[in-house]
Amino acid sequence: MTGDDLFLGSEAGATAYREAMQLATDAVVNDFADAENPYSGRSPEALAEDFDEPVIPETGTGLEAAIDEAATRVLAHSVGTSNPQCAAHLQCPPMIPGLAAEAMLTAANQSLDSFDQAPAATVLEEEVVDALCDLFDLPAASDGVFTSGGTQSNFQALLLARDRYCRRRFGRDVQSGGLPPAAESLRLLCSEDAHFTGEQAAHHLGLGEDAVVTVPTDEDRRMDTDALDAILADLETGDANPFALVGTAGTTDFGSIDPLDELADRAAEYDLWYHVDAAYGGALALTGYDDVLGGIERADSVGVDFHKLFYQPISCGAFLLGDGDDFEWMARNAAYLNPADHDETGVPNLVAKSVQTTRRFDALKPYVAFRAIGREGMAALVEETLDLARDAASLIEGATDFELLHEPTLNAIVFRYRPREAMDERAVSRLNADVRERLLRDGRAVVARTDVAGVTSLKFTLLNPTATLDDVASMLDVVRDCGAAVAREQEVVT
Ligand SMILES: *Cc1c(COP(=O)(O)O)cnc(C)c1O
């Protein structure tokens, strides 16, 4: 390769691009998508041994060889996200329309930080954001921006919440003056099952993780509103300044959805910024089950991930505001990207809405996906997995050697392998931890672990709409196999 065949823009470049994409496509199909097991079972040490040549050689080996190496060393030992027996995390099988869009958007390499780097892409992102605001029934003044995912959306929500509060409560402009002396008194509330990125954001925002007050959940893992009321009343009488309430629509482990409408009432009553973390459960808005999201339309902000239950390749998320004017808390003008006179002449200016500067054109993925299969097509996929999760929960509940820990709300199911009723919690915890280790080396089923009340448990996240109850049954059989092997090992040791 010399130059002409390294870049698009010439005939040689076009030919090289087609050939490269064909090679990459063949590698994906042959070395990744066709694999029988969802993981090869390679250990980190064995994987490292494959990379025995310099990553930066003096002279290159050519693209065909480089792609071939990537295929055999990386793709072949990747988790098979599209394999029906890969059911650990909120890591979806990416849908083909999204993969096609990903290829287009990376080739076009538009950057959403200024109109002149992404003209049609800027306008399209705004259109997709408007459609999303409609999907969640947000008010006419709503607005939003694409993000790298839930982490960034939650961070941005709490940043705007903090700065609006500091202006109104302390007359402090945090953007220029930094945190006010009273910052130590700021508190944000979320449920004990909320995502850890709330605490992470509190740290990054200079408030500290101790600023997060976690509200207990009820038996369905939803925020307990009586407990919330007690905590709010308590905070009101003390020196604390609660400024934000985070509701979760789809907790990561259990898929539970907080009573969003009741939380909206509390946020209104106490004048809190109301953020809904719908990274996981936002997709329900597409389906006939959207009533459980009732109240989300009253949120100050909503975070939703497309790289989870909307089946788009990583990364792809959106941050939506009920009132687009709240972007003012992070507005800035850089002369080279969005000079102030652009704001007046109506040149779209997305850089001031994002915590990123250079930014991917991820909005193309849901756009192509929605245009290709429509809301109905997307809804059918999601509903398929919700039905499967219900059937899978019944299967686990009916098995004598498994313990179901909850009825699924979405498609996550937490359970334990418990071959003997009489086992105590410590033994169950150790067994499930070892089983999960063994599963990782086995590779026939990719299953997650989590802790529930200090006891190690297993988790399926059944995101794959092509997975069947037979797939779930086979995964349970693999767990049994690994369980038996672990039990034999533990007996030898004891
Ligand atoms: C996944 C998830 C996040 C984090 O989002 P990323 O896209 O991984 O940054 C936050 N909250 C919830 C509820 C999630 O499921």
The ligand as an SDF file (V2000), in Angstrom:
LIG
                    3D

 15 15  0  0  0  0  0  0  0  0999 V2000
  -25.5880    0.4780   30.8750 C   0  0  0  0  0  0  0  0  0  0  0  0
  -26.1510    1.3900   31.8610 C   0  0  0  0  0  0  0  0  0  0  0  0
  -25.4960    2.5840   32.1940 C   0  0  0  0  0  0  0  0  0  0  0  0
  -24.1330    2.9190   31.6460 C   0  0  0  0  0  0  0  0  0  0  0  0
  -24.2570    3.1940   30.3000 O   0  0  0  0  0  0  0  0  0  0  0  0
  -23.0510    3.0330   29.2600 P   0  0  0  0  0  0  0  0  0  0  0  0
  -23.7670    3.0430   27.9680 O   0  0  0  0  0  0  0  0  0  0  0  0
  -22.3820    1.7360   29.5870 O   0  0  0  0  0  0  0  0  0  0  0  0
  -22.1520    4.1920   29.4370 O   0  0  0  0  0  0  0  0  0  0  0  0
  -26.1200    3.4470   33.0720 C   0  0  0  0  0  0  0  0  0  0  0  0
  -27.2970    3.1360   33.6180 N   0  0  0  0  0  0  0  0  0  0  0  0
  -27.9500    1.9820   33.3510 C   0  0  0  0  0  0  0  0  0  0  0  0
  -29.2540    1.6970   34.0100 C   0  0  0  0  0  0  0  0  0  0  0  0
  -27.3900    1.0660   32.4540 C   0  0  0  0  0  0  0  0  0  0  0  0
  -28.0160   -0.0780   32.1870 O   0  0  0  0  0  0  0  0  0  0  0  0
  1  2  1  0
  2  3  1  0
  2 14  2  0
  3  4  1  0
  3 10  2  0
  4  5  1  0
  5  6  1  0
  6  7  2  0
  6  8  1  0
  6  9  1  0
 10 11  1  0
 11 12  2  0
 12 13  1  0
 12 14  1  0
 14 15  1  0
M  END
$$$$
